[in-house]
Amino acid sequence: MEQRPKKLLEQVQDVIRLKHYSYQTEKTYIYWIRCYILFHNTRHPKDMASKEIEEFLTHLAVNENVAASTQNYWHIYILHEF
């Protein structure tokens, strides 16, 4: 029986666990990545570019009142991971 390819969030979990991040960090990363994907109508991050990242971060700043440090962190993370 052939195994199905792992989904994106399963791949992210594997990488986080490989790096020995805390469970809380894993949950936080998964939460924000899911938010990013859902914000863009479930498009895969590999199909998006800087424009979509900026749209998401602007949404966080304007509509969700997310701190600038959090936005900067996620900007770097998204660029690095995808």
NUROZA-771711 format. One record per residue: y, z negated, x negated of N, C-alpha, C in turn; residue in one letter; residue number from 0. Coordinates in steps of 0.1 Angstrom, whole numbers, plus 2048, in hexadecimal, padded with zeros to 3 digits. Layout:
// NUROZA-771711
ATOM   n_c2   n_c3   n_c1   ca_c2   ca_c3   ca_c1   c_c2   c_c3   c_c1   koltor   doba
ATOM      Y      Z      X       Y       Z       X      Y      Z      X        a    NUM
...
***
This chain:
// NUROZA-771711
ATOM   n_c2   n_c3   n_c1   ca_c2   ca_c3   ca_c1   c_c2   c_c3   c_c1   koltor   doba
ATOM    7F4    800    7F8     800     800     800    80C    800    7F7        m      0
ATOM    816    809    7FA     822     80A     7F2    82C    800    7F7        e      1
ATOM    833    7FA    7ED     83D     7F0     7F0    84A    7F8    7F3        q      2
ATOM    851    7F3    7FD     85E     7F9     800    868    7F5    7F5        r      3
ATOM    872    7FD    7F2     87D     7F9     7E9    884    7ED    7EE        p      4
ATOM    889    7E4    7E5     890     7D9     7E9    89E    7DD    7EE        k      5
ATOM    8A2    7D6    7F8     8B0     7D8     7FE    8BA    7D2    7F4        k      6
ATOM    8C6    7D6    7F6     8D1     7D2     7ED    8D2    7C3    7EB        l      7
ATOM    8D3    7BC    7F6     8D4     7AD     7F5    8C8    7A7    7EF        l      8
ATOM    8BD    7AC    7F0     8B1     7A7     7EA    8B2    7A9    7DA        e      9
ATOM    8B8    7B5    7D7     8BA     7B8     7C9    8C4    7AE    7C3        q     10
ATOM    8CF    7AC    7CA     8D9     7A2     7C6    8D3    794    7C4        v     11
ATOM    8CB    790    7CE     8C4     783     7CC    8BC    782    7C0        q     12
ATOM    8B4    78D    7BD     8AC     78D     7B1    8B5    78C    7A4        d     13
ATOM    8C0    793    7A3     8C9     792     798    8CF    784    796        v     14
ATOM    8D3    77E    7A1     8D9     771     7A1    8CF    767    79C        i     15
ATOM    8C3    768    7A1     8B8     75E     79D    8B4    760    78F        r     16
ATOM    8B4    76D    78A     8B1     770     77C    8BC    769    773        l     17
ATOM    8C8    769    778     8D3     763     770    8D4    753    772        k     18
ATOM    8CB    74E    77A     8CA     73F     77D    8D7    73A    783        h     19
ATOM    8DD    741    78B     8E8     73C     793    8E4    732    79D        y     20
ATOM    8EC    729    7A1     8E9     71F     7AB    8E6    726    7B9        s     21
ATOM    8DF    71E    7C1     8DC     724     7CE    8E8    725    7D6        y     22
ATOM    8F2    71C    7D5     8FF     71E     7DC    906    72A    7D7        q     23
ATOM    906    72D    7CB     90C     739     7C6    906    746    7CB        t     24
ATOM    8F8    745    7CC     8F1     750     7D2    8F5    752    7E0        e     25
ATOM    8F6    748    7E8     8FA     749     7F6    908    74F    7F7        k     26
ATOM    911    74A    7EF     91F     74F     7EF    920    75E    7EC        t     27
ATOM    919    762    7E1     919     770     7DD    913    779    7E9        y     28
ATOM    908    775    7EE     902     77C     7F9    90B    77D    805        i     29
ATOM    912    772    808     91B     772     813    927    77C    811        y     30
ATOM    92D    77C    806     938     785     803    934    793    802        w     31
ATOM    929    796    7FD     924     7A4     7FC    921    7A9    80A        i     32
ATOM    91B    7A0    812     918     7A4     820    925    7A7    827        r     33
ATOM    92F    79E    825     93C     7A1     82C    942    7AE    827        c     34
ATOM    941    7B1    81B     946     7BE     815    93F    7CA    81C        y     35
ATOM    932    7C9    81D     92A     7D4     823    92E    7D5    832        i     36
ATOM    92E    7CA    839     931     7CB     847    93F    7CF    84A        l     37
ATOM    948    7CC    841     956     7D0     843    957    7DF    843        f     38
ATOM    94F    7E5    83B     94E     7F4     83A    943    7FA    842        h     39
ATOM    940    7F4    84D     937     7FA     857    929    7FC    851        n     40
ATOM    924    7F3    849     917     7F3     843    914    7FF    839        t     41
ATOM    91F    804    833     91E     80E     828    918    806    81C        r     42
ATOM    910    80D    814     90B     808     808    916    807    7FE        h     43
ATOM    917    7FD    7F6     922     7FC     7EC    922    807    7E2        p     44
ATOM    916    80D    7DF     916     818     7D5    91D    824    7DA        k     45
ATOM    91F    825    7E8     926     830     7EE    935    82E    7EF        d     46
ATOM    93A    823    7EA     948     81F     7EB    94E    81F    7DD        m     47
ATOM    95B    81F    7DD     963     81F     7D0    96E    814    7D1        a     48
ATOM    977    816    7C8     982     80C     7C7    98A    80B    7D4        s     49
ATOM    98C    816    7DB     994     816     7E7    98E    80C    7F1        k     50
ATOM    981    80C    7F3     97A     803     7FC    97B    7F5    7F8        e     51
ATOM    97A    7F3    7EB     97C     7E5     7E5    98A    7E0    7E9        i     52
ATOM    994    7E8    7E6     9A2     7E4     7E9    9A4    7E1    7F8        e     53
ATOM    99E    7EA    800     99F     7E7     80F    999    7DA    813        e     54
ATOM    98E    7D7    80D     987     7CA     810    98F    7BE    80B        f     55
ATOM    994    7BF    7FF     99C     7B4     7F9    9A9    7B2    801        l     56
ATOM    9AF    7BD    805     9BB     7BC     80D    9B8    7B6    81A        t     57
ATOM    9AD    7B9    820     9A9     7B3     82D    9A7    7A4    82B        h     58
ATOM    9A1    7A0    820     99F     792     81D    9AC    78B    81C        l     59
ATOM    9B6    791    815     9C3     78B     812    9CB    78A    81F        a     60
ATOM    9CC    795    827     9D5     796     832    9CF    78F    83F        v     61
ATOM    9C2    792    841     9BC     78D     84E    9B4    780    84D        n     62
ATOM    9AF    77E    841     9A6     772     840    9AC    767    837        e     63
ATOM    9B8    769    831     9BF     75F     829    9B7    75A    81E        n     64
ATOM    9AF    763    817     9A7     75F     80C    9B0    75E    800        v     65
ATOM    9AD    754    7F8     9B6     751     7EC    9B5    75D    7E2        a     66
ATOM    9C0    75F    7DB     9C1     769     7D1    9B6    768    7C6        a     67
ATOM    9B3    75C    7C2     9A9     75B     7B8    99B    75F    7BD        s     68
ATOM    998    75D    7C9     98C     762     7CF    98C    771    7D0        t     69
ATOM    997    777    7D4     998     785     7D5    996    78B    7C7        q     70
ATOM    99C    786    7BD     99B     78B     7AF    98D    78A    7AA        n     71
ATOM    986    77F    7AD     979     77D     7A9    970    787    7AF        y     72
ATOM    971    78A    7BC     968     793     7C3    96B    7A2    7BF        w     73
ATOM    978    7A4    7BC     97B     7B2     7B7    974    7B4    7AA        h     74
ATOM    974    7AB    7A1     96D     7AD     794    95E    7AE    796        i     75
ATOM    959    7A5    79F     94A     7A5     7A1    946    7B2    7A8        y     76
ATOM    94D    7B7    7B2     949     7C3     7B8    949    7CF    7AF        i     77
ATOM    953    7D0    7A7     954     7DA     79D    949    7DA    793        l     78
ATOM    946    7CE    78F     93B     7CC     784    92D    7CF    78A        h     79
ATOM    92A    7CA    796     91D     7CB     79B    91A    7D8    7A2        e     80
ATOM    924    7DF    7A7     921     7EB     7AE    927    7F7    7A7        f     81
***
